[in-house]
Amino acid sequence: MHELSIALSIVEMATEESNKRGGAKVDAVHLKLGRLSGVVKDALLFSWEIACQGTTLEGSRLEITEIPVVVHCENCKTDQTLAEINNFSCPVCDEPTPEVMQGRELEVTALEIIE
Amino acid sequence: MTQTRLVEVRQNVLKHNDVLARELRIRFQKAGVFVASFVSSPGSGKTAFLEKTLTKLRSQYRIAALVGDLATANDAARLARAEVPVKQIVTGTICHLEAQMVSDSLQDWDLNELDCLFIENVGNLVCPSSYDLGEALRVVLISTTEGEDKPLKYPTIFNTADVAVITKMDLAEAVEFDLKAAHASIQAVRPAMQVFEVSSKTGAGMDEWLEFLQSKFVDGRV
């Protein structure tokens, strides 16, 4: 499980951003989490509280938006969303779809700051 | 009165690792070193497979290996039997290698003196998938004793790999390994991925694998 170290990185990032704004209190961190990022949402949420302990982020929320895997289908010439990450084939025509357009994200998108 | 304000940030959480991996990749390319990393579950035969690979190639190429493990240096000792420079990265409680660990362990090696470098990741099919190590080729291994549906259970690591190797083919019959189902599982999570079938024990399939690898060395140097 590497979610704790990921959570610690997010806390570090948010602390830096907060410091840039004169140590503003962070109420929530918004995160985009791709289903192919290799990071598990529940494990990350579980780690969040521990990672925040003793930091200025203690008591803050981690708001996760899960990003589905979108692939490009060469046959249909369109982008398609996959229902499962262990079946990389076009949901319309069933052709294999190796080209991943979206779903690897692990990105802090915004902070909710208390003023 | 307190008010909550939304501040846009947009930062990749693994930025530090990704930047370092990119720097490593450039260093490897400049020095003309082809770098391959190996990921699999514990006990899939990574070390035996690497030992065989190193032994076969060492007379023609200048090779070195980095080995990641949580606690012991046993694997490095095994790889050292192939008589190439080997360094162990003991990760402690960390379940994967990161670009920083690779960078740190390269400090006293002259990359210009190498043709290729092999990096054996910690045995784990989950965490290593998120970390770029600057490698040119990521190889994922699955052994015949693990079950054909491993790729379906761990799609992310298979999806981030470039080629797959099915190991312990000498045991396939004894454990009633369904080769066709295994290939189908791999293709489901990574369509068009090239797959090799090998036995480190008997040497079966090693020639095809080595031929493929050597073709990559040439590509890597261009």
Boltz contact constraints between the chains, C-beta under 6 A:
constraints:
  - contact:
      token1: [A, 2]
      token2: [B, 95]
      max_distance: 6.0
  - contact:
      token1: [A, 2]
      token2: [B, 127]
      max_distance: 6.0
  - contact:
      token1: [A, 9]
      token2: [B, 13]
      max_distance: 6.0
  - contact:
      token1: [A, 10]
      token2: [B, 13]
      max_distance: 6.0
  - contact:
      token1: [A, 13]
      token2: [B, 11]
      max_distance: 6.0
  - contact:
      token1: [A, 17]
      token2: [B, 9]
      max_distance: 6.0
  - contact:
      token1: [A, 27]
      token2: [B, 4]
      max_distance: 6.0
  - contact:
      token1: [A, 36]
      token2: [B, 156]
      max_distance: 6.0
  - contact:
      token1: [A, 38]
      token2: [B, 129]
      max_distance: 6.0
  - contact:
      token1: [A, 38]
      token2: [B, 130]
      max_distance: 6.0
  - contact:
      token1: [A, 38]
      token2: [B, 156]
      max_distance: 6.0
  - contact:
      token1: [A, 85]
      token2: [B, 155]
      max_distance: 6.0
  - contact:
      token1: [A, 86]
      token2: [B, 152]
      max_distance: 6.0
  - contact:
      token1: [A, 86]
      token2: [B, 155]
      max_distance: 6.0
  - contact:
      token1: [A, 86]
      token2: [B, 189]
      max_distance: 6.0
  - contact:
      token1: [A, 87]
      token2: [B, 188]
      max_distance: 6.0
  - contact:
      token1: [A, 88]
      token2: [B, 191]
      max_distance: 6.0
  - contact:
      token1: [A, 96]
      token2: [B, 191]
      max_distance: 6.0
  - contact:
      token1: [A, 98]
      token2: [B, 191]
      max_distance: 6.0
  - contact:
      token1: [A, 98]
      token2: [B, 192]
      max_distance: 6.0
  - contact:
      token1: [A, 106]
      token2: [B, 13]
      max_distance: 6.0
  - contact:
      token1: [A, 106]
      token2: [B, 14]
      max_distance: 6.0
  - contact:
      token1: [A, 107]
      token2: [B, 12]
      max_distance: 6.0
  - contact:
      token1: [A, 108]
      token2: [B, 9]
      max_distance: 6.0
  - contact:
      token1: [A, 108]
      token2: [B, 11]
      max_distance: 6.0
  - contact:
      token1: [A, 109]
      token2: [B, 10]
      max_distance: 6.0
  - contact:
      token1: [A, 110]
      token2: [B, 6]
      max_distance: 6.0
  - contact:
      token1: [A, 110]
      token2: [B, 8]
      max_distance: 6.0
  - contact:
      token1: [A, 110]
      token2: [B, 9]
      max_distance: 6.0
  - contact:
      token1: [A, 111]
      token2: [B, 7]
      max_distance: 6.0
  - contact:
      token1: [A, 111]
      token2: [B, 9]
      max_distance: 6.0
  - contact:
      token1: [A, 112]
      token2: [B, 4]
      max_distance: 6.0
  - contact:
      token1: [A, 112]
      token2: [B, 6]
      max_distance: 6.0
  - contact:
      token1: [A, 113]
      token2: [B, 5]
      max_distance: 6.0
  - contact:
      token1: [A, 113]
      token2: [B, 7]
      max_distance: 6.0
  - contact:
      token1: [A, 114]
      token2: [B, 2]
      max_distance: 6.0
  - contact:
      token1: [A, 114]
      token2: [B, 4]
      max_distance: 6.0
  - contact:
      token1: [A, 115]
      token2: [B, 3]
      max_distance: 6.0
  - contact:
      token1: [A, 115]
      token2: [B, 5]
      max_distance: 6.0
